[in-house]
């Protein structure tokens, strides 16, 4: 009985959505109100008397800018409304001053416009309405990113408004070749999503592939870019590594577009996706291009080494003290053995205990209010570490190893890649506890083989390492000066591979002459 009633209600609703305006003002308004279920924020304003008015304005109060409605809609209608004859001009003859206006004749189209912040104007005896762009309401202003911070460089970050985010990208790329394609995803949310790419720089077939994957999505709603990320990524099976890059910084997205990548922006979230993504993109910081190339190269190598430490160090420590004590210098071995005297657990159990404890503290620091989150995580780590050592549960060297691993993980520019390192760390600890150094090396080989099989929209994840492109190595482990990076990434860019021409590169020409 219940399911049958639900199907009938849905059928009746679909019938109402296919309803075309009849020209009977009050009947058309009744159908709109029935579809919304008399929701409290649906506002209906009549021009003239409510009882016998021939014109009405409908809008959702929570999605519009009231100032725009008063100035550009109500004001214009009052000027074109004949109080004596109780009628208005033909709707096409009224010159509204809003930025965008659309003529609509069906309830389905009108509902879509209302849900986007438009105002709907209906006039009696006219079978067409007009939707006026009056979207507004309170939105978060453009501010500095709290996640991707820099010492030198732009401070702007994306917010939750799609139009604002597109504008932030266009302000950095003043070219007509920047193409924007918008679609709506989500049966219930109807979330606007924009695809950005630079003509000639991006591969046309890749741009079409992104469009097709997004258009095939059938889901109730999209509330964050992660919904899109997990649905459209390549079918690589399960992988802990992110294959789609995510950023809140317009300058980072603009730099990716200049390399031939494609940006995916979504309404309601500051997180913008960038495809295709390679391992080098996740290891690159925003600030690498805002510092001198020599210092930036040093920082890139330091981050790469720290990322490797964050994966390998705990497993290496477990393998060394469990199976390969002969590799440790005698004085150091004596000191480590003395520290562990009276500890009841094996090395692997110690490390796992401290790693899990630190993960709990890190999660607690994120969930607590900012004013006390950092203090709790730092003080909690110090207190628990010291208490564990004094209680004889863990050795001092174990606390040092886990702390160095945690600090190393913080140097990874991409938060998603740092999460991958945290997961792999536990797997390598388990292999090292069972097989020692052989297990650690075996685990690293498996990770490398897995990375070689990953693809991001058809582009190998380890490019330019595998496949090998020597011309792109200048921006991988180090950062070459700008005059030396004349070409875009081979696997990513389209027809226009040249980032800088030799004829215009006077600095490079002078160097070649010398």
C-alpha positions in Angstrom: 0.0 0.0 0.0 2.8 2.4 1.0 5.0 1.8 -2.1 2.0 2.0 -4.4 1.0 5.4 -3.0 4.6 6.6 -3.4 4.7 5.7 -7.1 1.3 7.4 -7.7 2.5 10.6 -6.0 5.7 10.6 -8.0 3.7 10.1 -11.2 1.4 13.0 -10.3 4.4 15.1 -9.5 6.0 14.4 -12.9 2.8 15.3 -14.6 2.8 18.7 -12.8 6.4 19.3 -13.8 5.4 18.9 -17.5 2.7 21.5 -17.0 2.7 24.4 -19.4 1.6 27.9 -18.4 -2.1 28.4 -19.3 -2.3 32.2 -19.0 -4.5 31.9 -16.0 -2.3 33.7 -13.4 -3.8 32.2 -10.2 -4.0 28.7 -11.6 -0.3 28.8 -12.7 0.7 30.1 -9.2 -1.3 27.3 -7.6 0.6 24.7 -9.5 4.0 26.2 -8.5 2.9 26.3 -4.8 1.7 22.7 -5.0 5.1 21.6 -6.3 7.0 23.4 -3.6 4.5 22.2 -0.9 3.7 25.6 0.5 7.3 26.1 1.6 7.9 29.1 3.8 10.6 30.8 1.7 8.5 30.9 -1.5 7.4 34.5 -1.8 4.7 35.7 -4.1 4.3 39.5 -4.6 1.4 40.9 -6.6 1.5 44.2 -8.4 -1.6 46.2 -7.5 -4.3 44.5 -5.5 -3.8 40.8 -4.4 -7.4 39.9 -5.2 -7.5 41.0 -8.8 -3.9 41.7 -9.8 -2.8 40.7 -13.3 0.9 40.4 -12.6 2.9 38.5 -9.9 6.5 38.0 -8.9 7.7 34.7 -7.4 11.0 34.0 -5.8 12.7 32.0 -3.0 13.5 34.5 -0.3 16.6 32.5 0.8 18.3 32.7 -2.6 17.8 36.2 -3.9 19.2 39.7 -3.3 16.2 41.7 -2.1 17.8 45.0 -3.3 17.9 43.6 -6.9 14.2 42.6 -6.8 13.1 46.0 -5.4 15.1 48.0 -7.9 15.2 46.0 -11.1 12.0 43.9 -10.9 9.3 45.6 -8.8 10.3 49.0 -9.9 10.1 48.2 -13.6 6.8 46.4 -13.2 5.2 49.3 -11.4 6.3 51.6 -14.2 4.7 49.3 -16.8 1.5 48.5 -14.9 -1.7 50.3 -15.7 -3.6 50.7 -12.5 -6.8 52.0 -14.1 -7.1 49.2 -16.7 -5.6 46.6 -14.3 -3.3 45.2 -16.9 0.4 45.2 -17.9 2.3 45.4 -21.1 3.3 42.3 -23.0 6.1 40.7 -21.1 8.5 40.9 -24.0 8.0 44.7 -24.2 9.2 45.3 -20.6 12.9 46.2 -20.4 14.2 44.8 -17.2 17.6 46.0 -16.0 18.9 42.7 -14.6 22.1 41.1 -15.8 20.4 38.0 -17.3 16.8 37.2 -18.2 15.2 34.1 -19.8 11.8 33.5 -21.2 10.1 30.3 -20.0 6.8 28.6 -20.7 6.9 25.4 -18.5 6.8 24.8 -14.8 9.9 22.5 -14.9 12.1 25.3 -16.4 10.6 27.9 -14.0 11.3 25.7 -11.0 14.9 25.3 -12.1 15.3 29.1 -12.4 13.7 29.7 -9.0 16.1 27.3 -7.4 19.1 29.2 -8.9 18.0 32.5 -7.3 16.0 33.9 -10.2 12.7 35.8 -9.9 9.8 34.5 -12.0 7.4 37.1 -13.4 4.0 35.9 -14.5 1.3 38.0 -16.2 -2.3 37.1 -16.6 -3.5 36.0 -20.1 0.1 35.4 -21.1 1.4 31.9 -21.6 5.1 32.8 -21.1 6.9 33.9 -18.0 10.2 35.6 -17.6 13.0 34.6 -15.2 15.2 37.4 -14.0 18.7 36.8 -12.5 18.4 38.2 -8.9 20.6 35.6 -7.2 22.2 36.8 -4.0 22.2 36.2 -0.3 25.0 35.8 2.2 28.1 34.2 0.8 31.6 33.8 2.2 34.0 36.5 0.9 37.2 35.8 -0.9 39.8 35.2 1.8 43.2 33.5 2.4 43.4 29.7 2.3 43.9 28.1 5.7 45.1 24.9 4.2 47.5 26.0 1.4 49.5 28.8 3.0 52.5 30.6 1.4 55.1 33.1 2.6 55.3 34.8 -0.7 52.6 34.8 -3.4 48.9 35.5 -3.8 46.6 35.3 -0.8 43.3 34.7 -2.5 41.5 31.4 -2.3 38.3 30.0 -3.8 35.0 30.3 -2.0 31.6 28.5 -2.4 30.4 30.6 -5.3 31.0 29.1 -8.8 30.8 32.5 -10.6 33.3 34.0 -8.1 35.7 31.1 -8.6 35.5 31.4 -12.4 36.2 35.1 -12.1 39.3 34.5 -9.9 40.7 32.2 -12.6 39.9 34.7 -15.4 41.6 37.5 -13.6 44.8 35.5 -13.9 44.3 34.4 -17.5 43.2 37.3 -19.6 42.7 35.3 -22.8 39.7 34.5 -25.0 41.1 31.0 -25.3 40.0 30.1 -21.8 36.9 28.0 -22.5 34.2 27.5 -19.8 31.6 24.7 -20.2 28.9 24.5 -17.6 26.6 21.6 -16.8 24.3 20.6 -14.0 24.8 17.4 -12.0 22.4 15.9 -9.4 18.8 15.0 -9.8 17.8 16.8 -6.6 20.7 19.3 -6.1 21.1 20.4 -9.7 24.6 21.5 -8.8 26.3 23.8 -11.4 29.7 22.4 -12.5 32.1 24.2 -14.8 34.9 22.7 -16.9 37.8 25.0 -17.8 40.5 24.5 -20.4 42.7 26.7 -22.6 42.2 26.2 -26.3 45.2 24.8 -28.2 47.0 24.1 -24.9 44.6 21.4 -23.7 44.1 18.2 -25.6 40.6 18.3 -27.2 40.0 14.6 -26.8 40.9 14.9 -23.1 38.5 17.8 -22.7 35.7 15.8 -24.3 36.5 12.8 -22.1 36.1 14.9 -19.0 32.7 16.3 -20.3 31.5 12.8 -21.1 32.4 11.4 -17.7 30.6 14.3 -15.9 27.5 14.1 -18.1 27.1 10.4 -17.4 26.9 10.9 -13.6 23.5 10.0 -12.2 23.2 10.9 -8.6 20.8 12.6 -6.2 23.1 15.4 -5.2 26.6 16.8 -5.4 27.7 18.6 -2.2 31.4 18.6 -2.6 34.0 18.1 -5.4 35.0 14.8 -3.8 31.7 13.3 -5.1 32.9 14.1 -8.6 36.5 13.0 -7.9 35.5 9.5 -6.9 33.0 9.0 -9.7 35.1 10.2 -12.7 38.6 9.0 -11.8 40.1 6.2 -13.9 39.1 2.6 -12.9 42.5 1.8 -11.3 41.0 -0.6 -8.8 41.6 0.3 -5.2 44.5 2.7 -4.7 45.4 4.8 -1.7 47.0 7.4 -4.0 44.9 10.3 -5.2 44.7 10.5 -9.0 42.9 13.8 -9.2 44.5 16.9 -7.8 42.5 19.2 -5.5 43.3 22.8 -4.6 41.6 26.0 -3.2 44.1 28.4 -4.8 43.2 30.2 -8.1 46.9 30.7 -8.9 47.5 26.9 -8.6 44.6 26.1 -10.9 45.7 28.8 -13.4 49.2 27.3 -13.5 47.7 23.9 -14.1 45.6 25.3 -17.0 48.7 26.8 -18.5 50.3 23.3 -18.5 47.4 21.9 -20.5 45.4 20.5 -17.6 41.6 20.8 -17.1 39.9 22.4 -14.1 36.6 21.2 -12.7 34.8 23.8 -10.5 31.6 23.0 -8.5 29.1 25.3 -6.9 29.1 25.1 -3.1 32.7 24.1 -2.5 36.1 25.9 -2.7 37.8 22.6 -3.6 38.7 22.7 -7.4 39.8 19.6 -9.2 42.6 19.5 -11.7 43.1 16.6 -14.2 45.2 14.8 -15.3 47.2 14.6 -12.1 50.7 13.1 -11.8 52.9 12.4 -8.8 55.0 15.5 -9.4 51.9 17.7 -9.2 51.1 16.5 -5.7 54.8 17.0 -4.6 54.9 20.6 -5.8 54.2 23.5 -3.5 52.6 26.8 -4.5 55.7 28.6 -3.3 58.1 26.7 -5.5 57.5 29.2 -8.3 57.5 32.3 -6.0 61.1 31.7 -4.7 64.4 31.6 -6.5 65.0 28.4 -8.4 68.0 27.4 -6.3 66.2 27.7 -3.0 63.0 26.2 -4.4 65.1 23.2 -5.7 66.5 22.6 -2.3 63.0 22.7 -0.7 61.7 20.3 -3.3 64.4 17.7 -2.6 63.9 18.2 1.1 60.2 17.5 0.8 60.8 14.5 -1.4 63.2 13.1 1.2 60.8 13.8 4.0 57.9 12.1 2.2 60.1 9.0 1.7 60.9 9.1 5.5 57.2 9.4 6.4 56.6 6.1 4.6 59.7 4.1 5.4 61.2 5.3 8.7 58.9 3.3 11.2 59.2 0.1 9.1 63.0 0.5 8.8 63.3 1.1 12.6 61.2 -2.1 13.3 63.2 -4.2 10.8 66.6 -2.9 12.2 65.9 -3.6 15.9 64.0 -6.9 15.3 66.1 -8.7 12.7 69.2 -6.8 11.8 70.9 -5.6 15.1 74.3 -6.4 13.5 73.9 -3.4 11.2 73.7 -1.0 14.2 77.0 0.4 15.6 77.8 -1.2 19.0 77.6 2.0 21.1 74.2 2.9 19.6 72.9 -0.7 20.0 73.9 -0.7 23.7 72.1 2.6 24.2 69.0 1.4 22.5 69.0 -1.9 24.4 69.4 0.0 27.7 66.4 2.2 26.8 64.2 -0.8 26.1 65.1 -2.6 29.3 61.8 -3.5 31.1 59.6 -2.7 28.1 57.1 -5.6 27.9 56.2 -5.3 24.2 57.9 -6.1 20.9 59.3 -3.3 18.8 56.5 -3.5 16.2 53.8 -3.3 19.0 55.6 -0.2 20.4 55.7 1.6 17.1 52.1 0.7 16.2 50.9 1.9 19.7 52.6 5.2 19.3 51.5 5.6 15.6 47.9 5.0 16.5 48.1 7.3 19.5 49.5 10.1 17.4 46.8 9.6 14.8 44.2 9.9 17.5 45.8 13.1 18.7 46.0 14.5 15.1 42.3 13.7 14.5 41.3 15.3 17.9 43.3 18.4 17.0 41.3 18.7 13.7 37.9 18.3 15.3 38.4 20.6 18.2 37.9 24.4 18.0 41.0 26.1 16.4 41.8 28.0 19.6 42.4 24.8 21.6 42.9 22.1 18.9 46.6 22.9 18.3 47.3 23.1 22.1 45.6 19.8 22.8 47.5 18.0 20.0 50.9 19.4 21.1 50.5 19.1 24.8 48.8 15.7 24.5 51.6 14.4 22.4 54.3 15.6 24.9 52.4 14.4 27.9 51.5 11.0 26.6 55.0 10.4 25.1 56.7 11.3 28.3 54.3 9.3 30.4 54.6 6.2 28.2 58.4 6.3 28.5 58.4 6.8 32.2 55.9 4.0 32.6 58.1 1.6 30.6 55.6 1.0 27.9 57.8 2.3 25.0 61.4 3.2 24.5 62.7 6.8 24.0 64.0 5.9 20.5 60.5 4.8 19.5 59.1 8.1 20.5 61.8 9.9 18.5 61.2 7.8 15.5 57.4 8.3 15.5 57.7 12.0 16.1 60.2 12.4 13.2 57.9 10.5 11.0 54.9 12.7 11.9 56.9 15.9 11.3 58.1 14.6 8.0 54.5 13.9 6.9 53.6 17.5 7.5 56.0 18.7 4.8 54.0 17.0 2.1 52.3 19.8 0.1 49.2 17.7 -0.8 47.0 16.7 2.2 45.6 13.8 0.2 49.0 12.4 -0.6 50.0 12.7 3.1 47.0 10.6 4.0 48.3 7.9 1.5 51.6 7.9 3.2 49.9 7.4 6.6 48.1 4.3 5.3 51.1 2.8 3.6 53.2 3.3 6.7 51.1 0.8 8.7 51.4 -1.8 5.8 55.2 -1.4 5.8 55.4 -1.8 9.6 53.5 -5.1 9.4 55.8 -6.4 6.6 58.9 -5.3 8.4 57.7 -7.0 11.6 57.3 -10.3 9.7 60.1 -10.4 7.2 62.5 -7.6 8.3 64.4 -5.6 5.7 63.2 -8.1 3.0 59.6 -7.3 3.8 60.3 -3.6 3.8 62.0 -3.7 0.3 59.3 -6.1 -1.0 56.6 -3.6 0.1 58.4 -0.7 -1.6 58.7 -2.7 -4.8 55.0 -3.4 -4.7 54.2 0.3 -4.2 56.4 1.1 -7.2 54.7 -1.5 -9.4 51.3 -0.2 -8.3 52.3 3.4 -9.2 53.4 2.4 -12.7 49.9 0.9 -13.3 48.0 4.1 -12.2 46.5 6.4 -14.8 44.8 9.8 -14.5 42.6 10.3 -17.5 44.9 8.1 -19.5 48.1 9.8 -18.4 50.6 7.6 -16.6 50.9 8.6 -12.9 54.7 8.5 -12.8 55.3 10.6 -15.9 57.9 11.9 -16.7 59.7 9.1 -14.9 57.7 6.3 -16.5 57.4 6.9 -19.5 60.7 8.8 -19.5 60.7 12.4 -20.8 64.0 14.0 -20.0 62.7 17.5 -21.1 60.2 17.5 -18.2 62.7 16.5 -15.4 63.6 20.2 -14.9 60.4 20.6 -12.8 60.2 17.2 -11.0 62.9 16.7 -8.3 64.3 20.2 -8.7 62.9 23.5 -10.1 64.9 24.8 -13.1 64.9 28.6 -13.8 62.0 29.8 -15.9 64.2 30.4 -18.9 65.1 26.7 -19.0 61.5 25.4 -18.8 60.5 26.2 -22.4 58.1 23.3 -22.9 54.9 22.1 -21.3 54.6 18.5 -19.9 54.6 16.2 -22.9 51.9 13.8 -21.7 49.6 16.6 -20.7 49.7 19.5 -23.1 48.0 19.6 -26.5 49.3 21.0 -29.8 50.9 24.1 -28.2 53.8 22.5 -26.4 55.9 25.7 -26.2 55.7 27.7 -23.0 58.4 30.1 -24.1 59.9 30.8 -27.5 63.6 31.0 -28.1 63.2 34.2 -30.1 61.7 36.0 -27.1 63.9 34.5 -24.5 66.7 37.1 -24.6 68.2 35.8 -21.3 68.6 32.3 -22.7 70.0 33.6 -26.0 72.7 35.6 -24.1 73.7 32.4 -22.2 73.9 30.4 -25.4 76.2 33.0 -27.0 78.6 32.9 -24.1 
